[in-house]
Amino acid sequence: MNLKSSTRNQDSVNTQTNTIFFDPSLIKAARNIYRSYCNLNVATENKPRGIVINRDNHRGQLAFNAKPILLPRECFIPLKQIEAEVY
């Protein structure tokens, strides 16, 4: 049983360290959406987990769920990646 639990722990570590790289224009659009949200809304308890953004027209919405359901041309950009990128 110890062997199984140790492999499970290694798998979870590997999945957490994987980073998906997005088109810089998608990240820029997601950052603009997030900035608009921050400027227009008062601080609340619910912080968004990221932005769901359409790859074609760069329209997006805030996602408050860690794993949102996506349409075929959409991608999820986590808030950590939006805040970490510097242009």
ZAZALUM-55381 format. One record per residue (C-alpha): residue in one letter; x, y, z. Coordinates in steps of 0.5 Angstrom, whole numbers, plus 500, padded with zeros to 3 digits. Example, Ala and Ser with C-alpha at 12.3 -4.5 7.8 and 13.67 -1.06 7.14 Angstrom:
BEGIN
a525491516;s527498514;
END
This chain:
BEGIN
m500500500;n506505501;l508504494;k501506491;s501512496;s508514494;t506514487;r500518488;n504523491;q509524485;d503524480;s500530484;v506534485;n508533477;t501535475;q501541480;t508543477;n506543469;t505550466;i501551460;f503557456;f498561452;d499566447;p501572450;s495576446;l491571450;i494573457;k494580455;a486580454;a485576460;r489581464;n485587461;i479583463;y481582470;r483589471;s476592469;y473587474;c478590479;n477597478;l469596477;n468592483;v469593491;a473588494;t469581496;e470575499;n470571493;k476572489;p476569481;r480563480;g482565473;i479568466;v475563461;i477566454;n475565447;r481564443;d478567436;n475574439;h479574446;r472575449;g472573456;q469572463;l471571470;a471564473;f470563480;n471555479;a478552479;k476547473;p470551469;i467547463;l469550457;l466551450;p471548444;r474555442;e475557450;c481556454;f482557462;i488562464;p489561472;l489568476;k496566478;q499566471;i495573469;e498576475;a505573474;e506575467;v510581466;y510585459;
END
